[in-house]
Amino acid sequence: MNKVKTIVIITPGFPVNEADSTCIPPQQIFVKALKQERPELNLIILTLQYPFFSGEYGWHGIKVISFGGENKGRIFSLFTNIRVWEKLKRLKKENPSLQLLSFWFGKCAFLADHFARRHQLTHYSWILGQDAKPGNKYFKKINPGAESLIALSDFIAEEFNRNYKVKPKHLIPVGIDTSLFNTSTPERHIDIIGAGNLVPLKQYPVFLEIVHALKSAKPDIKAVICGDGPEMKGLSEMVKNLELQDHVTLRGRMAHADVLLLMQQSRIFIHTSNYEGFGAVCLEALYAGTRVVSFVQPMKTGIPNWHIAASTPQMINITRDLLNEKDTIYQPVLPFTIQDNVRKMMQLFDASSSQ
């Protein structure tokens, strides 16, 4: 089998430097693991929107080309598209056998798909979350076949099929970097933790409602929310209105490693999002030994220590039962390794390069 030599990944955003741990953590972990697994691979990242500058830089030995789109408007967007196309042409000339991978089924997939068709190249689009929802304008523009689509989870595959009548043929879930976790066993002094962008989709008011509902039975309950976003002000006011100042701490934006350490100090991770492709934070919480409770079940097969709630009252009951457990043993759970996920991805590209 001939192994692929060059892969160009097209993404809306990418870390500005190696210290930028909060920019799409699951995708940067995947890219880093891909380079480690296949060091001979010529891996090139084209990032359209973020960082907010145009230029080239290195990231863990990988070339990153930033176009600084920054969602500046239609005219600038068209100009960015042209620049991306021209860059792809130059890369194709330098690397005739290059192949393409796009993160999310959106503009990046659109540009990669059209370039791949024009030049008879392999292109896979990794559907990662809300791009599987109804109303994705790029579906008709691309009209993809199932063979070119990779779903992040069973949930995403079914959602995409339900909305667009095309079921992705491939399934590659999210992975985590276990080396980022503290090897000690810190005391679990936090009862409940949540982490993510503070946006309406994540439903953090439900998180606060759950803490409020449990406070009467557990007056000393302690909860933490890690993350920042447009909902921060409203959540701060809700904490005061529900008199949870002594029970809930809003930590704001934190370095990725610091969030993982807090997970290892927590008993239960609550994920209140009403839609989730496959939350990497849930897998991180599982590996931290924390019990997970969520509304969305990403995979058809259940995952140990991951509890699914059909409603807020049920989430309250599950959380209460977990808090009342005696002598709980907090063991790491690792259902998918990032190395296995990278190998699955490369099996697709290696097979395509042999045809």
C-alpha positions, -999 to 999 in steps of 0.1 A, spaced: 0 0 0 13 34 -10 11 58 20 -1 93 15 27 119 16 9 153 20 -23 162 37 -37 197 36 -62 204 64 -86 233 59 -102 247 91 -121 278 102 -96 284 130 -64 270 145 -42 279 175 -22 310 170 8 294 188 16 263 209 4 280 241 -31 286 226 -48 257 243 -84 270 241 -88 271 203 -106 240 191 -88 217 216 -101 184 201 -89 193 166 -55 206 177 -50 174 198 -59 154 167 -35 173 144 -7 170 170 -13 132 174 -14 128 136 21 143 133 34 122 161 19 90 146 31 98 111 62 120 115 71 115 78 38 131 67 39 165 52 11 181 71 -1 216 62 -29 236 79 -49 263 61 -69 283 86 -94 308 72 -108 329 100 -85 327 131 -58 338 139 -67 373 129 -37 379 107 -23 366 74 9 348 74 27 315 79 40 301 112 51 268 127 31 248 153 47 217 167 67 213 136 37 217 113 33 245 87 2 267 94 -10 292 68 -34 318 82 -57 339 59 -70 362 87 -106 362 75 -120 372 109 -156 372 94 -150 406 79 -179 406 54 -188 392 20 -163 411 -1 -134 401 22 -147 366 23 -147 363 -15 -111 377 -15 -102 351 11 -117 323 -10 -96 334 -40 -64 335 -19 -71 300 -5 -77 286 -40 -44 301 -52 -26 287 -23 -40 253 -29 -29 255 -66 6 263 -55 6 235 -29 -7 211 -56 21 221 -79 47 214 -51 29 182 -39 11 166 -68 -3 137 -47 -17 159 -19 -50 150 -3 -75 172 16 -93 171 49 -118 197 60 -129 204 96 -167 209 97 -191 206 67 -191 243 58 -171 268 38 -138 248 43 -155 217 30 -169 237 0 -135 250 -10 -118 217 -5 -145 198 -24 -144 220 -54 -106 220 -56 -105 182 -51 -130 177 -79 -113 201 -103 -79 183 -97 -92 148 -91 -79 147 -55 -91 129 -24 -111 150 0 -129 140 32 -151 163 53 -152 157 90 -187 166 103 -181 178 138 -213 192 153 -238 218 144 -229 214 107 -252 183 108 -282 204 117 -309 215 92 -303 246 71 -266 240 62 -264 260 30 -233 241 19 -251 208 14 -266 218 -19 -234 235 -30 -214 204 -24 -240 176 -29 -216 151 -12 -216 113 -15 -215 92 17 -180 80 9 -165 115 13 -181 121 47 -168 113 82 -191 116 112 -178 124 147 -204 101 163 -234 79 158 -256 109 168 -240 131 141 -243 104 115 -280 99 122 -287 137 124 -270 143 91 -289 115 75 -322 126 89 -317 162 76 -300 155 42 -308 118 34 -271 110 31 -255 89 59 -217 94 63 -199 62 55 -171 67 80 -172 72 118 -142 87 137 -149 100 172 -132 127 191 -101 118 211 -82 132 241 -45 136 250 -40 116 282 -6 131 287 -22 164 297 -36 150 329 -20 152 363 -7 118 374 -15 124 411 -49 118 427 -61 151 440 -89 154 465 -123 157 450 -136 188 468 -159 199 439 -193 182 437 -203 193 402 -184 208 373 -193 221 339 -170 234 311 -175 250 277 -185 281 258 -212 301 277 -237 302 248 -275 294 248 -269 260 231 -251 248 262 -280 256 285 -260 266 316 -291 281 333 -302 244 336 -269 237 353 -277 264 379 -312 251 383 -298 216 391 -275 230 417 -303 250 432 -326 219 433 -299 199 451 -289 226 476 -317 218 501 -306 182 504 -269 190 503 -264 225 519 -227 225 513 -228 216 476 -199 231 456 -201 236 418 -178 252 392 -184 264 356 -153 268 334 -157 290 303 -166 324 290 -191 337 265 -221 359 260 -241 342 287 -216 351 315 -235 382 326 -269 365 327 -254 335 346 -238 358 371 -272 374 378 -289 341 380 -263 329 406 -273 359 427 -310 355 422 -309 319 432 -286 327 462 -259 304 449 -230 327 456 -216 302 482 -222 272 460 -213 281 424 -181 296 411 -179 310 375 -142 306 366 -143 322 332 -118 313 305 -91 290 317 -61 272 302 -70 237 290 -46 220 315 -62 239 344 -97 228 334 -85 192 333 -70 195 368 -103 208 381 -121 178 365 -98 156 385 -109 174 416 -146 170 408 -171 142 414 -196 148 386 -194 165 353 -228 178 340 -232 186 303 -265 204 298 -261 211 261 -292 203 241 -272 193 210 -237 179 209 -218 161 182 -194 144 207 -183 166 235 -146 161 241 -150 176 275 -171 146 284 -144 122 274 -119 143 293 -141 142 324 -144 104 321 -106 101 319 -103 124 350 -124 97 368 -154 120 370 -189 107 365 -206 123 334 -243 132 331 -256 146 298 -288 150 277 -272 138 244 -260 102 239 -233 104 212 -228 67 206 -253 39 203 -232 17 226 -232 30 262 -200 42 278 -191 34 314 -197 61 340 -216 82 314 -253 86 323 -279 99 299 -309 120 311 -341 126 291 -351 157 310 -340 182 336 -358 164 365 -342 131 355 -308 148 354 -314 162 389 -323 127 401 -293 110 385 -270 137 399 -285 133 434 -281 96 433 -244 99 423 -237 124 450 -253 101 476 -231 71 466 -208 60 493 -171 50 488 -171 58 451 -140 47 433 -130 73 407 -113 54 379 -102 68 346 -123 56 316 -109 59 281 -133 46 254 -113 60 225 -77 69 222 -65 97 200 -39 73 185 -66 49 173 -86 78 158 -56 90 139 -50 55 126 -86 52 114 -82 85 96 -50 76 79 -64 42 68 -89 62 47 -62 84 31 -37 55 26 -64 34 9 -73 64 -14 -36 69 -23 -34 33 -34 -62 35 -59 
